[in-house]
Amino acid sequence: MVTKKQVDYDAYISSLQQEIELRKDYLHEPVRTIYFGGGTPSLLGIKDLEHILTCLHKSFDLSQVEEITLEGNPEQLSLEYCQQLHQIGFNRISIGVQSFFPHVLKFMGRRHSGMEATNAVNNAKAAGFDNIRVVGEAASNAGLLGGAEGNGHSGERFGLAPDDWVGSFVFRANDQKPDLALFTK
């Protein structure tokens, strides 16, 4: 896991800006989706994310963007951060929750607790997100739905081998319970 102390964010943002500018002639049609993924984008501050979005606006046709997503780790998704994300244009959030069970999280070396995962979902809802996705880190990990011992879920229940599927819960506005979505590789 990358931490704030290990990264020179200014250098990263500057390099990313240069890459965006170099690729401005790469796309020949309007962008429909922007996805900040990999879990660690939530380490970036709001001003950094806003700067990246500004660079994208200058280099690409974003007039038809339907979705701007940030993938984040539960422990980084405070209510204030989620509110700020929503204010600068993010309309979808993907939360990397591998489990809500303490012993599974400990085994996997995850920093968040089950309560932090729950709070992250609630923070996103309270901030105005109506497209919230709670996902496991990888298809074959012992994750949220990956059949980790003691996790209480198994892909085999749905007729799929654990290495052949990706699972996620999708929360929609005003829903009390999530929809379960399974995707084969």
Secondary structure in CASP SS format (residue, H / E / C, confidence):
PFRMAT SS
TARGET T0000
AUTHOR 0000-0000-0000
METHOD secondary structure of the structure
MODEL  1
M C 1.00
V C 1.00
T C 1.00
K H 1.00
K H 1.00
Q H 1.00
V C 1.00
D C 1.00
Y H 1.00
D H 1.00
A H 1.00
Y H 1.00
I H 1.00
S H 1.00
S H 1.00
L H 1.00
Q H 1.00
Q H 1.00
E H 1.00
I H 1.00
E H 1.00
L H 1.00
R C 1.00
K C 1.00
D C 1.00
Y C 1.00
L C 1.00
H C 1.00
E C 1.00
P C 1.00
V C 1.00
R C 1.00
T E 1.00
I E 1.00
Y E 1.00
F E 1.00
G C 1.00
G C 1.00
G C 1.00
T H 1.00
P H 1.00
S H 1.00
L H 1.00
L C 1.00
G C 1.00
I H 1.00
K H 1.00
D H 1.00
L H 1.00
E H 1.00
H H 1.00
I H 1.00
L H 1.00
T H 1.00
C H 1.00
L H 1.00
H H 1.00
K H 1.00
S H 1.00
F C 1.00
D C 1.00
L C 1.00
S C 1.00
Q C 1.00
V C 1.00
E C 1.00
E E 1.00
I E 1.00
T E 1.00
L E 1.00
E E 1.00
G E 1.00
N C 1.00
P H 1.00
E H 1.00
Q H 1.00
L C 1.00
S C 1.00
L H 1.00
E H 1.00
Y H 1.00
C H 1.00
Q H 1.00
Q H 1.00
L H 1.00
H H 1.00
Q H 1.00
I C 1.00
G C 1.00
F C 1.00
N C 1.00
R E 1.00
I E 1.00
S E 1.00
I E 1.00
G E 1.00
V C 1.00
Q C 1.00
S C 1.00
F C 1.00
F C 1.00
P H 1.00
H H 1.00
V H 1.00
L H 1.00
K H 1.00
F H 1.00
M H 1.00
G C 1.00
R C 1.00
R C 1.00
H C 1.00
S C 1.00
G H 1.00
M H 1.00
E H 1.00
A H 1.00
T H 1.00
N H 1.00
A H 1.00
V H 1.00
N H 1.00
N H 1.00
A H 1.00
K H 1.00
A H 1.00
A C 1.00
G C 1.00
F C 1.00
D C 1.00
N E 1.00
I E 1.00
R E 1.00
V E 1.00
V E 1.00
G C 1.00
E C 1.00
A C 1.00
A C 1.00
S C 1.00
N C 1.00
A C 1.00
G C 1.00
L C 1.00
L C 1.00
G C 1.00
G C 1.00
A C 1.00
E C 1.00
G C 1.00
N C 1.00
G C 1.00
H C 1.00
S C 1.00
G H 1.00
E H 1.00
R H 1.00
F H 1.00
G C 1.00
L C 1.00
A C 1.00
P H 1.00
D H 1.00
D H 1.00
W E 1.00
V E 1.00
G E 1.00
S E 1.00
F E 1.00
V E 1.00
F E 1.00
R E 1.00
A C 1.00
N C 1.00
D C 1.00
Q C 1.00
K C 1.00
P C 1.00
D E 1.00
L E 1.00
A E 1.00
L E 1.00
F E 1.00
T E 1.00
K C 1.00
END
